[in-house]
Structures are given as C-alpha cells and as structure tokens.
Amino acid sequence: MTIATATEVKNNFGFYLNSAIEGNDIVIMKNGKEVARLISNTKAISYLTDSLVGVLANDYDDKAMKKERFSRQ
C-alpha cells in the first residue's frame, strides 16, 4: 500500500495510475486524513463482492426487513 497526498497524486497521476494497474493500493490523504483510495478495477470488484458476503445469504427475514423499511416512511 502506498500513501500519497492529494497534491502528489494530482501532479503524478500517471505514476499512481500505473501503480494501481499493477495491483498496488494507493491511499490518498488530504490535510492529514485519508480521503480516498485508488485501486485497480479487478480489486474493486472483488472488494465489493467480498463486502456483500452474508448480506445476500438466506440468513435474513425479507418480510421483516420490508416491514421495517415501510415503517420508517
């Protein structure tokens, strides 16, 4: 993982883009805080699907969830 400021990424975007393409994660900082990450498209897809594990499993009651959602309106 590489950490870079927003200004560094702005001034050297091609370098950081190639680094992401090669599979490296780039954490972008602004004013000392993490504000974004630059990752390859293939990593982004696996990151999203990994975060859904369990969410789409049959371990929830869809009728109860619908009832809860409609009660908020």
HTML snippet that shows the backbone in 3Dmol.js (N, CA, C, O; Angstrom):
<script src="https://3Dmol.org/build/3Dmol-min.js"></script>
<div id="view" style="width:600px;height:400px;position:relative"></div>
<script>
const pdb = `
ATOM      1  N   MET A   1       0.850  -1.161   0.000  1.00  0.00           N
ATOM      2  CA  MET A   1       0.000   0.000   0.000  1.00  0.00           C
ATOM      3  C   MET A   1       0.904   1.236   0.000  1.00  0.00           C
ATOM      4  O   MET A   1       1.890   1.321   0.733  1.00  0.00           O
ATOM      5  N   THR A   2       0.531   2.171  -0.839  1.00  0.00           N
ATOM      6  CA  THR A   2       1.257   3.438  -0.942  1.00  0.00           C
ATOM      7  C   THR A   2       0.385   4.548  -0.380  1.00  0.00           C
ATOM      8  O   THR A   2      -0.822   4.582  -0.618  1.00  0.00           O
ATOM      9  N   ILE A   3       0.995   5.445   0.359  1.00  0.00           N
ATOM     10  CA  ILE A   3       0.273   6.598   0.894  1.00  0.00           C
ATOM     11  C   ILE A   3       0.810   7.841   0.194  1.00  0.00           C
ATOM     12  O   ILE A   3       2.022   8.049   0.128  1.00  0.00           O
ATOM     13  N   ALA A   4      -0.095   8.666  -0.329  1.00  0.00           N
ATOM     14  CA  ALA A   4       0.308   9.875  -1.046  1.00  0.00           C
ATOM     15  C   ALA A   4      -0.682  10.994  -0.747  1.00  0.00           C
ATOM     16  O   ALA A   4      -1.854  10.751  -0.457  1.00  0.00           O
ATOM     17  N   THR A   5      -0.191  12.210  -0.824  1.00  0.00           N
ATOM     18  CA  THR A   5      -1.091  13.348  -0.639  1.00  0.00           C
ATOM     19  C   THR A   5      -1.871  13.580  -1.931  1.00  0.00           C
ATOM     20  O   THR A   5      -1.474  13.123  -3.002  1.00  0.00           O
ATOM     21  N   ALA A   6      -2.966  14.283  -1.813  1.00  0.00           N
ATOM     22  CA  ALA A   6      -3.774  14.598  -2.987  1.00  0.00           C
ATOM     23  C   ALA A   6      -2.952  15.389  -4.002  1.00  0.00           C
ATOM     24  O   ALA A   6      -3.100  15.188  -5.208  1.00  0.00           O
ATOM     25  N   THR A   7      -2.101  16.270  -3.533  1.00  0.00           N
ATOM     26  CA  THR A   7      -1.255  17.068  -4.432  1.00  0.00           C
ATOM     27  C   THR A   7      -0.263  16.181  -5.174  1.00  0.00           C
ATOM     28  O   THR A   7      -0.037  16.372  -6.369  1.00  0.00           O
ATOM     29  N   GLU A   8       0.339  15.201  -4.470  1.00  0.00           N
ATOM     30  CA  GLU A   8       1.263  14.281  -5.130  1.00  0.00           C
ATOM     31  C   GLU A   8       0.562  13.496  -6.220  1.00  0.00           C
ATOM     32  O   GLU A   8       1.098  13.328  -7.316  1.00  0.00           O
ATOM     33  N   VAL A   9      -0.640  13.014  -5.919  1.00  0.00           N
ATOM     34  CA  VAL A   9      -1.394  12.236  -6.908  1.00  0.00           C
ATOM     35  C   VAL A   9      -1.765  13.122  -8.090  1.00  0.00           C
ATOM     36  O   VAL A   9      -1.670  12.693  -9.240  1.00  0.00           O
ATOM     37  N   LYS A  10      -2.180  14.335  -7.822  1.00  0.00           N
ATOM     38  CA  LYS A  10      -2.537  15.274  -8.884  1.00  0.00           C
ATOM     39  C   LYS A  10      -1.349  15.537  -9.805  1.00  0.00           C
ATOM     40  O   LYS A  10      -1.490  15.541 -11.028  1.00  0.00           O
ATOM     41  N   ASN A  11      -0.187  15.757  -9.212  1.00  0.00           N
ATOM     42  CA  ASN A  11       0.996  16.095 -10.008  1.00  0.00           C
ATOM     43  C   ASN A  11       1.644  14.894 -10.681  1.00  0.00           C
ATOM     44  O   ASN A  11       2.412  15.063 -11.629  1.00  0.00           O
ATOM     45  N   ASN A  12       1.351  13.682 -10.211  1.00  0.00           N
ATOM     46  CA  ASN A  12       1.975  12.473 -10.752  1.00  0.00           C
ATOM     47  C   ASN A  12       0.935  11.389 -11.021  1.00  0.00           C
ATOM     48  O   ASN A  12       1.157  10.214 -10.731  1.00  0.00           O
ATOM     49  N   PHE A  13      -0.196  11.800 -11.576  1.00  0.00           N
ATOM     50  CA  PHE A  13      -1.318  10.877 -11.731  1.00  0.00           C
ATOM     51  C   PHE A  13      -0.944   9.635 -12.525  1.00  0.00           C
ATOM     52  O   PHE A  13      -1.331   8.532 -12.142  1.00  0.00           O
ATOM     53  N   GLY A  14      -0.220   9.776 -13.594  1.00  0.00           N
ATOM     54  CA  GLY A  14       0.168   8.627 -14.418  1.00  0.00           C
ATOM     55  C   GLY A  14       0.945   7.590 -13.627  1.00  0.00           C
ATOM     56  O   GLY A  14       0.725   6.390 -13.789  1.00  0.00           O
ATOM     57  N   PHE A  15       1.844   8.041 -12.781  1.00  0.00           N
ATOM     58  CA  PHE A  15       2.629   7.128 -11.947  1.00  0.00           C
ATOM     59  C   PHE A  15       1.712   6.337 -11.016  1.00  0.00           C
ATOM     60  O   PHE A  15       1.823   5.115 -10.917  1.00  0.00           O
ATOM     61  N   TYR A  16       0.812   7.035 -10.340  1.00  0.00           N
ATOM     62  CA  TYR A  16      -0.073   6.366  -9.393  1.00  0.00           C
ATOM     63  C   TYR A  16      -1.099   5.484 -10.105  1.00  0.00           C
ATOM     64  O   TYR A  16      -1.483   4.438  -9.582  1.00  0.00           O
ATOM     65  N   LEU A  17      -1.540   5.890 -11.273  1.00  0.00           N
ATOM     66  CA  LEU A  17      -2.456   5.068 -12.055  1.00  0.00           C
ATOM     67  C   LEU A  17      -1.785   3.760 -12.449  1.00  0.00           C
ATOM     68  O   LEU A  17      -2.381   2.692 -12.311  1.00  0.00           O
ATOM     69  N   ASN A  18      -0.554   3.835 -12.936  1.00  0.00           N
ATOM     70  CA  ASN A  18       0.175   2.617 -13.295  1.00  0.00           C
ATOM     71  C   ASN A  18       0.414   1.737 -12.080  1.00  0.00           C
ATOM     72  O   ASN A  18       0.367   0.511 -12.179  1.00  0.00           O
ATOM     73  N   SER A  19       0.668   2.350 -10.946  1.00  0.00           N
ATOM     74  CA  SER A  19       0.862   1.588  -9.721  1.00  0.00           C
ATOM     75  C   SER A  19      -0.415   0.829  -9.350  1.00  0.00           C
ATOM     76  O   SER A  19      -0.349  -0.327  -8.933  1.00  0.00           O
ATOM     77  N   ALA A  20      -1.562   1.465  -9.500  1.00  0.00           N
ATOM     78  CA  ALA A  20      -2.836   0.803  -9.226  1.00  0.00           C
ATOM     79  C   ALA A  20      -3.078  -0.328 -10.218  1.00  0.00           C
ATOM     80  O   ALA A  20      -3.552  -1.398  -9.835  1.00  0.00           O
ATOM     81  N   ILE A  21      -2.759  -0.101 -11.478  1.00  0.00           N
ATOM     82  CA  ILE A  21      -2.923  -1.130 -12.505  1.00  0.00           C
ATOM     83  C   ILE A  21      -2.088  -2.361 -12.158  1.00  0.00           C
ATOM     84  O   ILE A  21      -2.503  -3.492 -12.413  1.00  0.00           O
ATOM     85  N   GLU A  22      -0.911  -2.135 -11.576  1.00  0.00           N
ATOM     86  CA  GLU A  22      -0.027  -3.236 -11.187  1.00  0.00           C
ATOM     87  C   GLU A  22      -0.508  -3.948  -9.923  1.00  0.00           C
ATOM     88  O   GLU A  22       0.097  -4.936  -9.507  1.00  0.00           O
ATOM     89  N   GLY A  23      -1.575  -3.467  -9.314  1.00  0.00           N
ATOM     90  CA  GLY A  23      -2.147  -4.143  -8.157  1.00  0.00           C
ATOM     91  C   GLY A  23      -1.888  -3.479  -6.823  1.00  0.00           C
ATOM     92  O   GLY A  23      -2.292  -4.007  -5.786  1.00  0.00           O
ATOM     93  N   ASN A  24      -1.229  -2.341  -6.820  1.00  0.00           N
ATOM     94  CA  ASN A  24      -0.965  -1.629  -5.570  1.00  0.00           C
ATOM     95  C   ASN A  24      -2.151  -0.755  -5.181  1.00  0.00           C
ATOM     96  O   ASN A  24      -2.817  -0.182  -6.043  1.00  0.00           O
ATOM     97  N   ASP A  25      -2.407  -0.658  -3.892  1.00  0.00           N
ATOM     98  CA  ASP A  25      -3.427   0.254  -3.375  1.00  0.00           C
ATOM     99  C   ASP A  25      -2.756   1.577  -3.044  1.00  0.00           C
ATOM    100  O   ASP A  25      -1.684   1.604  -2.439  1.00  0.00           O
ATOM    101  N   ILE A  26      -3.385   2.666  -3.439  1.00  0.00           N
ATOM    102  CA  ILE A  26      -2.864   3.987  -3.120  1.00  0.00           C
ATOM    103  C   ILE A  26      -3.875   4.676  -2.220  1.00  0.00           C
ATOM    104  O   ILE A  26      -5.026   4.883  -2.606  1.00  0.00           O
ATOM    105  N   VAL A  27      -3.441   5.028  -1.019  1.00  0.00           N
ATOM    106  CA  VAL A  27      -4.276   5.770  -0.079  1.00  0.00           C
ATOM    107  C   VAL A  27      -3.974   7.243  -0.297  1.00  0.00           C
ATOM    108  O   VAL A  27      -2.820   7.665  -0.237  1.00  0.00           O
ATOM    109  N   ILE A  28      -5.015   8.018  -0.550  1.00  0.00           N
ATOM    110  CA  ILE A  28      -4.853   9.446  -0.831  1.00  0.00           C
ATOM    111  C   ILE A  28      -5.262  10.235   0.409  1.00  0.00           C
ATOM    112  O   ILE A  28      -6.370  10.096   0.928  1.00  0.00           O
ATOM    113  N   MET A  29      -4.331  11.063   0.862  1.00  0.00           N
ATOM    114  CA  MET A  29      -4.518  11.859   2.077  1.00  0.00           C
ATOM    115  C   MET A  29      -4.698  13.334   1.716  1.00  0.00           C
ATOM    116  O   MET A  29      -4.102  13.833   0.761  1.00  0.00           O
ATOM    117  N   LYS A  30      -5.524  14.013   2.494  1.00  0.00           N
ATOM    118  CA  LYS A  30      -5.676  15.462   2.344  1.00  0.00           C
ATOM    119  C   LYS A  30      -5.788  16.038   3.743  1.00  0.00           C
ATOM    120  O   LYS A  30      -6.627  15.614   4.538  1.00  0.00           O
ATOM    121  N   ASN A  31      -4.944  16.998   4.032  1.00  0.00           N
ATOM    122  CA  ASN A  31      -4.906  17.612   5.357  1.00  0.00           C
ATOM    123  C   ASN A  31      -4.737  16.574   6.465  1.00  0.00           C
ATOM    124  O   ASN A  31      -5.330  16.688   7.538  1.00  0.00           O
ATOM    125  N   GLY A  32      -3.916  15.559   6.184  1.00  0.00           N
ATOM    126  CA  GLY A  32      -3.608  14.538   7.179  1.00  0.00           C
ATOM    127  C   GLY A  32      -4.658  13.470   7.379  1.00  0.00           C
ATOM    128  O   GLY A  32      -4.520  12.632   8.270  1.00  0.00           O
ATOM    129  N   LYS A  33      -5.717  13.477   6.563  1.00  0.00           N
ATOM    130  CA  LYS A  33      -6.787  12.493   6.694  1.00  0.00           C
ATOM    131  C   LYS A  33      -6.936  11.701   5.408  1.00  0.00           C
ATOM    132  O   LYS A  33      -6.791  12.240   4.311  1.00  0.00           O
ATOM    133  N   GLU A  34      -7.231  10.410   5.557  1.00  0.00           N
ATOM    134  CA  GLU A  34      -7.485   9.570   4.386  1.00  0.00           C
ATOM    135  C   GLU A  34      -8.810   9.989   3.761  1.00  0.00           C
ATOM    136  O   GLU A  34      -9.843  10.008   4.431  1.00  0.00           O
ATOM    137  N   VAL A  35      -8.774  10.328   2.466  1.00  0.00           N
ATOM    138  CA  VAL A  35      -9.991  10.775   1.796  1.00  0.00           C
ATOM    139  C   VAL A  35     -10.410   9.859   0.648  1.00  0.00           C
ATOM    140  O   VAL A  35     -11.567   9.875   0.228  1.00  0.00           O
ATOM    141  N   ALA A  36      -9.466   9.057   0.142  1.00  0.00           N
ATOM    142  CA  ALA A  36      -9.810   8.196  -0.992  1.00  0.00           C
ATOM    143  C   ALA A  36      -8.769   7.101  -1.129  1.00  0.00           C
ATOM    144  O   ALA A  36      -7.697   7.142  -0.524  1.00  0.00           O
ATOM    145  N   ARG A  37      -9.125   6.112  -1.953  1.00  0.00           N
ATOM    146  CA  ARG A  37      -8.200   5.043  -2.317  1.00  0.00           C
ATOM    147  C   ARG A  37      -8.279   4.851  -3.814  1.00  0.00           C
ATOM    148  O   ARG A  37      -9.350   4.930  -4.417  1.00  0.00           O
ATOM    149  N   LEU A  38      -7.137   4.601  -4.394  1.00  0.00           N
ATOM    150  CA  LEU A  38      -7.052   4.289  -5.817  1.00  0.00           C
ATOM    151  C   LEU A  38      -6.645   2.832  -5.910  1.00  0.00           C
ATOM    152  O   LEU A  38      -5.545   2.456  -5.506  1.00  0.00           O
ATOM    153  N   ILE A  39      -7.552   2.005  -6.453  1.00  0.00           N
ATOM    154  CA  ILE A  39      -7.278   0.580  -6.597  1.00  0.00           C
ATOM    155  C   ILE A  39      -7.658   0.146  -8.003  1.00  0.00           C
ATOM    156  O   ILE A  39      -8.420   0.827  -8.690  1.00  0.00           O
ATOM    157  N   SER A  40      -7.126  -0.984  -8.423  1.00  0.00           N
ATOM    158  CA  SER A  40      -7.425  -1.480  -9.767  1.00  0.00           C
ATOM    159  C   SER A  40      -8.888  -1.898  -9.863  1.00  0.00           C
ATOM    160  O   SER A  40      -9.531  -2.176  -8.851  1.00  0.00           O
ATOM    161  N   ASN A  41      -9.395  -1.939 -11.058  1.00  0.00           N
ATOM    162  CA  ASN A  41     -10.777  -2.320 -11.299  1.00  0.00           C
ATOM    163  C   ASN A  41     -11.056  -3.734 -10.804  1.00  0.00           C
ATOM    164  O   ASN A  41     -12.107  -3.984 -10.213  1.00  0.00           O
ATOM    165  N   THR A  42     -10.134  -4.655 -11.035  1.00  0.00           N
ATOM    166  CA  THR A  42     -10.359  -6.033 -10.594  1.00  0.00           C
ATOM    167  C   THR A  42     -10.403  -6.125  -9.078  1.00  0.00           C
ATOM    168  O   THR A  42     -11.188  -6.901  -8.534  1.00  0.00           O
ATOM    169  N   LYS A  43      -9.582  -5.354  -8.386  1.00  0.00           N
ATOM    170  CA  LYS A  43      -9.632  -5.343  -6.924  1.00  0.00           C
ATOM    171  C   LYS A  43     -10.921  -4.706  -6.436  1.00  0.00           C
ATOM    172  O   LYS A  43     -11.489  -5.139  -5.433  1.00  0.00           O
ATOM    173  N   ALA A  44     -11.386  -3.687  -7.132  1.00  0.00           N
ATOM    174  CA  ALA A  44     -12.622  -3.009  -6.730  1.00  0.00           C
ATOM    175  C   ALA A  44     -13.799  -3.967  -6.790  1.00  0.00           C
ATOM    176  O   ALA A  44     -14.639  -3.980  -5.890  1.00  0.00           O
ATOM    177  N   ILE A  45     -13.862  -4.758  -7.829  1.00  0.00           N
ATOM    178  CA  ILE A  45     -14.960  -5.715  -7.979  1.00  0.00           C
ATOM    179  C   ILE A  45     -14.906  -6.747  -6.867  1.00  0.00           C
ATOM    180  O   ILE A  45     -15.935  -7.053  -6.264  1.00  0.00           O
ATOM    181  N   SER A  46     -13.723  -7.292  -6.580  1.00  0.00           N
ATOM    182  CA  SER A  46     -13.633  -8.296  -5.523  1.00  0.00           C
ATOM    183  C   SER A  46     -13.897  -7.663  -4.156  1.00  0.00           C
ATOM    184  O   SER A  46     -14.468  -8.311  -3.278  1.00  0.00           O
ATOM    185  N   TYR A  47     -13.491  -6.414  -3.969  1.00  0.00           N
ATOM    186  CA  TYR A  47     -13.750  -5.727  -2.706  1.00  0.00           C
ATOM    187  C   TYR A  47     -15.250  -5.596  -2.481  1.00  0.00           C
ATOM    188  O   TYR A  47     -15.738  -5.846  -1.379  1.00  0.00           O
ATOM    189  N   LEU A  48     -15.978  -5.207  -3.514  1.00  0.00           N
ATOM    190  CA  LEU A  48     -17.428  -5.041  -3.383  1.00  0.00           C
ATOM    191  C   LEU A  48     -18.126  -6.372  -3.142  1.00  0.00           C
ATOM    192  O   LEU A  48     -19.011  -6.466  -2.292  1.00  0.00           O
ATOM    193  N   THR A  49     -17.734  -7.395  -3.884  1.00  0.00           N
ATOM    194  CA  THR A  49     -18.390  -8.692  -3.686  1.00  0.00           C
ATOM    195  C   THR A  49     -18.046  -9.277  -2.335  1.00  0.00           C
ATOM    196  O   THR A  49     -18.904  -9.888  -1.698  1.00  0.00           O
ATOM    197  N   ASP A  50     -16.806  -9.106  -1.874  1.00  0.00           N
ATOM    198  CA  ASP A  50     -16.423  -9.602  -0.551  1.00  0.00           C
ATOM    199  C   ASP A  50     -17.217  -8.905   0.544  1.00  0.00           C
ATOM    200  O   ASP A  50     -17.548  -9.527   1.553  1.00  0.00           O
ATOM    201  N   SER A  51     -17.526  -7.629   0.363  1.00  0.00           N
ATOM    202  CA  SER A  51     -18.268  -6.900   1.386  1.00  0.00           C
ATOM    203  C   SER A  51     -19.731  -7.327   1.442  1.00  0.00           C
ATOM    204  O   SER A  51     -20.415  -7.051   2.427  1.00  0.00           O
ATOM    205  N   LEU A  52     -20.220  -7.996   0.397  1.00  0.00           N
ATOM    206  CA  LEU A  52     -21.604  -8.455   0.376  1.00  0.00           C
ATOM    207  C   LEU A  52     -21.783  -9.871   0.915  1.00  0.00           C
ATOM    208  O   LEU A  52     -22.914 -10.338   1.054  1.00  0.00           O
ATOM    209  N   VAL A  53     -20.686 -10.559   1.219  1.00  0.00           N
ATOM    210  CA  VAL A  53     -20.782 -11.923   1.720  1.00  0.00           C
ATOM    211  C   VAL A  53     -21.618 -11.914   2.988  1.00  0.00           C
ATOM    212  O   VAL A  53     -21.347 -11.149   3.913  1.00  0.00           O
ATOM    213  N   GLY A  54     -22.612 -12.746   3.027  1.00  0.00           N
ATOM    214  CA  GLY A  54     -23.501 -12.799   4.182  1.00  0.00           C
ATOM    215  C   GLY A  54     -24.721 -11.924   4.026  1.00  0.00           C
ATOM    216  O   GLY A  54     -25.781 -12.244   4.563  1.00  0.00           O
ATOM    217  N   VAL A  55     -24.598 -10.833   3.310  1.00  0.00           N
ATOM    218  CA  VAL A  55     -25.738  -9.939   3.116  1.00  0.00           C
ATOM    219  C   VAL A  55     -26.776 -10.602   2.226  1.00  0.00           C
ATOM    220  O   VAL A  55     -27.978 -10.495   2.466  1.00  0.00           O
ATOM    221  N   LEU A  56     -26.301 -11.284   1.203  1.00  0.00           N
ATOM    222  CA  LEU A  56     -27.216 -11.897   0.256  1.00  0.00           C
ATOM    223  C   LEU A  56     -27.537 -13.352   0.590  1.00  0.00           C
ATOM    224  O   LEU A  56     -28.302 -14.000  -0.123  1.00  0.00           O
ATOM    225  N   ALA A  57     -26.966 -13.853   1.651  1.00  0.00           N
ATOM    226  CA  ALA A  57     -27.246 -15.229   2.062  1.00  0.00           C
ATOM    227  C   ALA A  57     -28.678 -15.295   2.600  1.00  0.00           C
ATOM    228  O   ALA A  57     -29.302 -14.268   2.863  1.00  0.00           O
ATOM    229  N   ASN A  58     -29.163 -16.471   2.751  1.00  0.00           N
ATOM    230  CA  ASN A  58     -30.539 -16.643   3.243  1.00  0.00           C
ATOM    231  C   ASN A  58     -30.597 -16.582   4.763  1.00  0.00           C
ATOM    232  O   ASN A  58     -31.375 -17.310   5.381  1.00  0.00           O
ATOM    233  N   ASP A  59     -29.796 -15.735   5.365  1.00  0.00           N
ATOM    234  CA  ASP A  59     -29.773 -15.638   6.822  1.00  0.00           C
ATOM    235  C   ASP A  59     -30.531 -14.410   7.326  1.00  0.00           C
ATOM    236  O   ASP A  59     -30.232 -13.894   8.403  1.00  0.00           O
ATOM    237  N   TYR A  60     -31.497 -13.949   6.562  1.00  0.00           N
ATOM    238  CA  TYR A  60     -32.299 -12.814   6.997  1.00  0.00           C
ATOM    239  C   TYR A  60     -33.744 -13.047   6.605  1.00  0.00           C
ATOM    240  O   TYR A  60     -34.042 -13.841   5.713  1.00  0.00           O
ATOM    241  N   ASP A  61     -34.623 -12.355   7.273  1.00  0.00           N
ATOM    242  CA  ASP A  61     -36.051 -12.467   7.024  1.00  0.00           C
ATOM    243  C   ASP A  61     -36.480 -11.282   6.164  1.00  0.00           C
ATOM    244  O   ASP A  61     -36.610 -10.164   6.661  1.00  0.00           O
ATOM    245  N   ASP A  62     -36.699 -11.530   4.871  1.00  0.00           N
ATOM    246  CA  ASP A  62     -37.012 -10.436   3.956  1.00  0.00           C
ATOM    247  C   ASP A  62     -38.339  -9.764   4.289  1.00  0.00           C
ATOM    248  O   ASP A  62     -38.488  -8.563   4.066  1.00  0.00           O
ATOM    249  N   LYS A  63     -39.294 -10.502   4.811  1.00  0.00           N
ATOM    250  CA  LYS A  63     -40.576  -9.892   5.164  1.00  0.00           C
ATOM    251  C   LYS A  63     -40.413  -8.934   6.340  1.00  0.00           C
ATOM    252  O   LYS A  63     -41.007  -7.856   6.358  1.00  0.00           O
ATOM    253  N   ALA A  64     -39.612  -9.328   7.314  1.00  0.00           N
ATOM    254  CA  ALA A  64     -39.350  -8.447   8.453  1.00  0.00           C
ATOM    255  C   ALA A  64     -38.590  -7.204   8.001  1.00  0.00           C
ATOM    256  O   ALA A  64     -38.852  -6.105   8.490  1.00  0.00           O
ATOM    257  N   MET A  65     -37.657  -7.367   7.078  1.00  0.00           N
ATOM    258  CA  MET A  65     -36.898  -6.222   6.575  1.00  0.00           C
ATOM    259  C   MET A  65     -37.810  -5.256   5.824  1.00  0.00           C
ATOM    260  O   MET A  65     -37.697  -4.043   5.998  1.00  0.00           O
ATOM    261  N   LYS A  66     -38.712  -5.778   4.990  1.00  0.00           N
ATOM    262  CA  LYS A  66     -39.653  -4.924   4.262  1.00  0.00           C
ATOM    263  C   LYS A  66     -40.545  -4.167   5.239  1.00  0.00           C
ATOM    264  O   LYS A  66     -40.779  -2.970   5.075  1.00  0.00           O
ATOM    265  N   LYS A  67     -41.039  -4.866   6.253  1.00  0.00           N
ATOM    266  CA  LYS A  67     -41.911  -4.240   7.247  1.00  0.00           C
ATOM    267  C   LYS A  67     -41.169  -3.100   7.948  1.00  0.00           C
ATOM    268  O   LYS A  67     -41.731  -2.027   8.169  1.00  0.00           O
ATOM    269  N   GLU A  68     -39.901  -3.344   8.295  1.00  0.00           N
ATOM    270  CA  GLU A  68     -39.109  -2.315   8.961  1.00  0.00           C
ATOM    271  C   GLU A  68     -38.892  -1.109   8.041  1.00  0.00           C
ATOM    272  O   GLU A  68     -38.993   0.038   8.478  1.00  0.00           O
ATOM    273  N   ARG A  69     -38.595  -1.375   6.777  1.00  0.00           N
ATOM    274  CA  ARG A  69     -38.378  -0.271   5.833  1.00  0.00           C
ATOM    275  C   ARG A  69     -39.633   0.572   5.657  1.00  0.00           C
ATOM    276  O   ARG A  69     -39.557   1.801   5.638  1.00  0.00           O
ATOM    277  N   PHE A  70     -40.795  -0.080   5.528  1.00  0.00           N
ATOM    278  CA  PHE A  70     -42.027   0.658   5.326  1.00  0.00           C
ATOM    279  C   PHE A  70     -42.466   1.407   6.586  1.00  0.00           C
ATOM    280  O   PHE A  70     -43.151   2.426   6.500  1.00  0.00           O
ATOM    281  N   SER A  71     -42.074   0.905   7.743  1.00  0.00           N
ATOM    282  CA  SER A  71     -42.449   1.587   8.978  1.00  0.00           C
ATOM    283  C   SER A  71     -41.669   2.887   9.159  1.00  0.00           C
ATOM    284  O   SER A  71     -42.094   3.757   9.919  1.00  0.00           O
ATOM    285  N   ARG A  72     -40.545   3.031   8.480  1.00  0.00           N
ATOM    286  CA  ARG A  72     -39.732   4.255   8.565  1.00  0.00           C
ATOM    287  C   ARG A  72     -40.327   5.395   7.735  1.00  0.00           C
ATOM    288  O   ARG A  72     -40.006   6.561   7.964  1.00  0.00           O
ATOM    289  N   GLN A  73     -41.174   5.068   6.791  1.00  0.00           N
ATOM    290  CA  GLN A  73     -41.702   6.098   5.884  1.00  0.00           C
ATOM    291  C   GLN A  73     -42.770   6.921   6.479  1.00  0.00           C
ATOM    292  O   GLN A  73     -43.296   7.819   5.821  1.00  0.00           O
TER     293      GLN A  73
END
`;
const viewer = $3Dmol.createViewer("view");
viewer.addModel(pdb, "pdb");
viewer.setStyle({}, {cartoon: {color: "spectrum"}});
viewer.zoomTo();
viewer.render();
</script>
